[in-house]
Every structure is written in C-alpha cells, then in structure tokens.
Amino acid sequence: MESIALKRREFKLPPYILLLAPGVIFMLVMYMHPFVASFARSLLDRDGSITLEHYRKTWELYRRDIGFTFLLTTFNAMVSGALAVLLSVYLRLREGPVAKFLGTIYKLPIFIPFVVVAQMMNSFLAPHGLLNVALAQLRIIDLQRPLQLFNFYGLSFGFNWKMIPFAILIIHGGFQMIDNSYIEAARSSGAGIFRVILRILIPMNKSTILVAMVLVYSQIISCFSFPYMLIGGRSPTTITVDIAHRVNYFRDYGVANALGVCSYILVLISASYYLKSKIAEAK
C-alpha cells in the first residue's frame, strides 16, 4: 500500500502537456468536432434512423464532382509547389533590381480575397474578356471562337495566380534560413547552379516545401467562392459548390454532410502523407 501511495505521489504530468494543451484543444474543437458531427449526421435520415442512403445518393449524383475536386486540387497543389520552388530559388540566389522588384510585388495576391479573384478572373477569362481580346489582336485565336475558360483550366489559372505567392512566402522563408556557406562550398567544389538547387537547397528545405504544398492543397479544396462565381452550376464542379446547392435548394443536410465527409477524407490524404513523412524524418 505504501509503495502504491508513493507511486501516486511521484506521478506528475510532463511539463510539455500544458504547452500542447491549447493546440490540441483547438484542433479538437475546430476540426475533430465538425468531422464527427458531419459523419454522424450523414448516417441519419429524417426520422433519426441509421442509413447509408445519403452516401448512395452522393455516389450516384456527385462521384464525378468528387473526382474533379481531387484532380483539380492535386494538380494545382503540384503546379503551385513547383513554380513556387523555382521562383523562391531565383529570389534566394539572385540579387538586383529585378529580384527586388519581384520580391516586392509577388506578395500582393496573398491579400486579395477569393471573391475579388473570382470577379477579376470573370473579366479576364470571359469569352470576350481581356485574355481572348489580347490573343485575337495577336491573331492567335479568332474572337468568333474564343477560348472557353470557365472550366478546369480557368480554375487552375486563378488558383495558381492566388496560391503561388502564398507558397513562395513559406518556401522562400525556408531557403533564407540555409546558410550561404553550404552554397559557397558546393560552388567551390565545382557544382553548377542546377546541382546546387537539386543537391543543397531543395533537400535542406524539403519539410518547408511539403508544408507549403499541404497548405495550398487544403485551401484549394475548401474554397467555395471562386469555383461558385467562375463556373457556377456547371458540371463538373467542386464539392463545396455541391454542398451549397444541396443545402440552399434542397435542404438536404444528409447528403450535404456526406459530401462534407468526402471533403474531409480528401484533406486527410494530404495530412496523412505529411504526418508519415514527418514521422519518417524523425526516425
């Protein structure tokens, strides 16, 4: 009995628990609770009975939109990440008026809301918008048969215009933390610019690049205003637009919650890959 009492007295919570508690509580309240609530409601019919009817209807009506959302998000996250790495490398290795100018203006799209981006892209990508008129003036296209860009390509253009600067802000910060001595040592050993990039900069900044791509992926998949304003009710569209239509026009919260669970699963794909890579790195 005395040994048990001594063990109880000796037991103390690790001090880092208090530091982790705010973050863990925030994650549980803001992410875990909505996911659990959406999943529970997606399994209940109007009478409160458990059913899989909402998932059956979701698969029948929206499987094409789910695939479109995953393809759009994955493609744009990869393109944004690749272009952000290239521009970040340029800003890291080059000095001069051009680099300083780019380093100043690239941040501007970060502060522009998606609603404003959607309005801009509506004017820029319209059949008789600025882009098609400019291409017609250059005799690249016929304005009677303009490019139709209120689709996957227009969404990709707008998302990359908005998200590449955001990714650069994160990735360039990681490159700035790499000491110049590594670059100078590689150059003194005869390494060219491409070898410096592939063997020094990118491997030493891999975790930051991965974080940027995961954040870009999550922002794109959760965006509603831009796809809604650019392609509206056209098919295929994104999951967020389908959720809005299902709630506003049909008051069908069961299918809307099922679509929400699908979006959570798509986000978990990137989150699980990130966690797996961080665990492997820690080991």
C-alpha positions as a printed Julia matrix, in Angstrom:
283×3 Matrix{Float64}:
   0.0    0.0     0.0
   2.8    2.37    0.86
   4.54   1.69   -2.48
   1.31   2.43   -4.37
   0.9    5.67   -2.44
   4.48   6.65   -3.21
   3.97   5.94   -6.91
   0.86   8.13   -6.91
   2.76  10.93   -5.23
   5.66  10.61   -7.67
   3.39  10.72  -10.75
   3.47  14.13  -12.38
   2.21  15.37  -15.69
   5.04  16.16  -18.11
   5.53  19.94  -18.35
   5.07  19.95  -22.12
   1.45  18.83  -21.7
   0.5   22.37  -20.7
   2.22  23.72  -23.79
   0.47  21.25  -26.08
  -2.97  21.62  -24.48
  -4.09  24.84  -26.27
  -3.16  23.46  -29.69
  -4.76  20.08  -29.03
  -7.96  21.68  -27.71
  -8.11  23.97  -30.73
  -7.71  21.01  -33.11
 -10.41  19.02  -31.32
 -12.9   21.9   -31.28
 -12.26  23.31  -34.76
 -11.53  20.12  -36.74
 -12.39  16.92  -34.94
 -15.8   18.06  -33.66
 -17.1   19.21  -37.09
 -15.86  16.0   -38.7
 -17.52  13.77  -36.1
 -20.73  15.82  -36.26
 -20.84  15.68  -40.09
 -20.16  11.97  -40.1
 -22.89  11.29  -37.52
 -25.49  13.4   -39.34
 -24.62  11.85  -42.69
 -25.72   8.46  -41.28
 -29.12   9.66  -40.02
 -32.3   10.03  -42.04
 -35.11  12.47  -41.28
 -36.56  10.09  -38.71
 -33.24   9.67  -36.89
 -32.63   6.12  -38.11
 -29.21   4.97  -39.27
 -28.94   4.71  -43.05
 -26.38   4.71  -45.86
 -28.84   6.27  -48.31
 -27.06   9.65  -48.21
 -23.78   8.07  -49.29
 -25.51   6.1   -52.03
 -27.1    9.27  -53.38
 -23.8   11.13  -53.06
 -22.02   8.45  -55.09
 -24.73   8.35  -57.76
 -25.02  12.12  -58.18
 -21.64  13.55  -57.28
 -18.9   10.97  -57.86
 -17.82  12.91  -60.95
 -17.56  16.12  -58.91
 -15.59  14.35  -56.18
 -13.09  13.12  -58.77
 -12.99  16.58  -60.37
 -12.28  18.17  -56.98
  -9.47  15.74  -56.2
  -7.89  16.16  -59.66
  -8.19  19.96  -59.56
  -6.75  20.2   -56.06
  -3.88  17.77  -56.61
  -2.9   19.28  -59.97
  -2.88  22.85  -58.71
  -1.07  21.99  -55.47
   1.7   20.34  -57.5
   1.91  23.15  -60.06
   1.86  25.84  -57.36
   4.54  23.99  -55.4
   6.82  23.51  -58.41
   6.56  27.11  -59.62
   6.91  28.44  -56.08
  10.14  26.45  -55.63
  11.56  27.85  -58.89
  10.69  31.45  -58.04
  11.89  31.04  -54.46
  15.22  29.72  -55.7
  15.53  32.69  -58.03
  14.81  35.14  -55.21
  17.3   33.31  -52.97
  20.21  33.19  -55.4
  19.77  36.39  -57.37
  20.28  39.95  -56.23
  19.47  43.01  -58.23
  16.64  45.34  -59.19
  14.61  42.62  -60.93
  14.78  40.25  -57.94
  13.96  43.07  -55.52
  11.0   44.14  -57.67
   9.65  40.57  -57.83
  10.25  40.16  -54.1
   8.05  43.19  -53.52
   5.11  42.56  -55.84
   4.71  38.78  -55.51
   3.08  39.21  -52.09
   0.16  41.28  -53.41
  -2.17  38.38  -54.44
  -1.92  36.95  -50.92
  -4.0   39.83  -49.54
  -6.69  39.69  -52.26
  -9.78  37.66  -51.18
 -11.02  34.83  -53.36
 -14.23  36.77  -54.05
 -12.2   39.56  -55.66
 -10.06  37.0   -57.5
 -13.23  35.42  -58.9
 -14.5   38.77  -60.16
 -11.13  39.54  -61.73
 -10.99  36.17  -63.45
 -14.56  36.54  -64.7
 -13.49  39.68  -66.53
 -10.11  38.35  -67.63
 -11.13  34.86  -68.81
 -14.57  35.64  -70.29
 -15.19  34.67  -73.95
 -14.77  38.36  -74.86
 -12.63  39.22  -71.88
  -9.18  40.72  -71.77
  -7.29  37.49  -72.47
  -9.28  36.49  -75.55
  -9.27  40.02  -76.93
  -5.49  40.23  -76.5
  -4.97  36.85  -78.2
  -7.27  37.92  -81.03
  -5.27  41.11  -81.5
  -2.14  38.97  -81.81
  -4.01  36.8   -84.37
  -3.54  33.7   -82.23
  -7.27  32.96  -81.99
 -10.45  34.0   -83.76
 -12.63  36.12  -81.49
 -15.69  34.48  -83.05
 -14.46  31.23  -81.5
 -12.83  32.37  -78.25
 -11.19  30.16  -75.67
 -13.72  28.73  -73.2
 -12.02  29.05  -69.83
 -14.88  28.85  -67.33
 -13.84  25.29  -66.53
 -10.89  23.29  -65.14
  -8.36  25.46  -66.97
  -9.79  28.75  -65.76
 -10.0   27.48  -62.2
  -6.39  26.27  -62.42
  -5.2   29.63  -63.72
  -6.97  31.52  -60.93
  -5.89  29.15  -58.16
  -2.26  29.27  -59.25
  -2.32  33.06  -59.55
  -3.57  33.22  -55.97
  -1.69  30.35  -54.32
   1.8   30.55  -55.86
   2.65  33.75  -53.92
   1.39  32.11  -50.72
   3.62  29.09  -51.33
   6.58  31.34  -52.19
   6.19  33.17  -48.89
   6.64  29.89  -46.99
   9.25  28.23  -49.21
  11.39  31.33  -49.66
  11.49  31.74  -45.89
  12.9   28.23  -45.63
  15.53  28.95  -48.3
  16.56  32.1   -46.46
  17.41  30.02  -43.38
  20.01  27.98  -45.33
  23.45  29.38  -44.61
  25.4   30.73  -47.57
  28.4   28.64  -46.57
  26.7   25.49  -47.92
  26.11  27.13  -51.3
  29.62  28.57  -51.45
  31.15  25.2   -50.51
  29.22  23.47  -53.28
  30.24  26.1   -55.83
  33.87  25.92  -54.78
  33.73  22.15  -55.36
  32.64  22.77  -58.94
  28.87  22.33  -58.57
  26.78  24.22  -61.1
  23.61  26.14  -60.34
  21.32  23.17  -61.03
  23.35  20.86  -58.81
  23.27  23.46  -56.03
  19.49  23.64  -56.33
  18.9   19.88  -56.51
  21.54  18.74  -54.01
  21.64  21.61  -51.49
  18.64  23.94  -51.48
  15.72  21.59  -52.11
  16.84  18.71  -49.84
  17.59  21.1   -46.97
  14.2   22.79  -47.41
  12.12  19.68  -48.13
   9.97  19.93  -44.99
   9.03  23.57  -45.69
   8.13  22.74  -49.29
   5.92  19.9   -48.07
   4.18  22.19  -45.56
   3.51  24.75  -48.3
   2.0   22.15  -50.63
  -0.22  20.72  -47.88
  -1.49  24.19  -47.0
  -2.13  25.01  -50.67
  -3.95  21.7   -51.11
  -6.15  22.38  -48.06
  -7.01  25.94  -49.13
  -7.96  24.92  -52.65
 -10.16  22.03  -51.57
 -12.01  24.23  -49.06
 -12.53  27.2   -51.39
 -16.15  27.93  -52.3
 -16.46  31.48  -53.63
 -14.05  31.19  -56.55
 -15.46  27.97  -58.13
 -19.01  29.14  -57.44
 -18.54  32.51  -59.13
 -16.48  31.21  -62.05
 -18.3   28.03  -63.12
 -21.49  28.24  -61.0
 -23.8   25.28  -61.53
 -21.92  23.83  -64.5
 -20.85  20.21  -64.29
 -18.38  19.08  -63.18
 -17.86  21.4   -60.25
 -16.28  21.24  -56.82
 -17.62  19.61  -53.66
 -18.07  22.95  -51.89
 -20.43  24.18  -54.62
 -22.39  20.91  -54.43
 -22.77  21.29  -50.67
 -24.13  24.83  -51.08
 -26.61  23.72  -53.77
 -27.75  20.75  -51.7
 -28.46  22.94  -48.67
 -29.85  26.05  -50.38
 -32.1   24.4   -52.96
 -33.0   21.01  -51.46
 -32.49  21.46  -47.7
 -30.89  18.03  -47.87
 -28.48  18.18  -44.94
 -27.83  14.44  -45.02
 -26.27  14.46  -48.5
 -24.55  17.76  -47.71
 -22.92  16.19  -44.66
 -21.94  13.14  -46.7
 -20.23  15.46  -49.19
 -18.55  17.19  -46.26
 -17.2   13.84  -45.05
 -15.82  13.24  -48.56
 -14.02  16.58  -48.45
 -12.58  15.71  -45.03
 -11.29  12.41  -46.44
  -9.64  14.22  -49.36
  -7.9   16.56  -46.92
  -6.82  13.6   -44.77
  -4.96  12.19  -47.78
  -2.54  15.12  -47.78
  -2.44  15.33  -43.99
  -1.6   11.63  -43.62
   1.16  11.92  -46.22
   2.6   14.89  -44.36
   2.48  13.11  -40.99
   4.0    9.97  -42.48
   6.9   11.94  -43.94
   7.48  13.8   -40.66
   7.47  10.55  -38.66
   9.94   9.01  -41.1
  12.11  12.11  -40.85
  12.02  11.98  -37.05
  13.03   8.3   -37.05
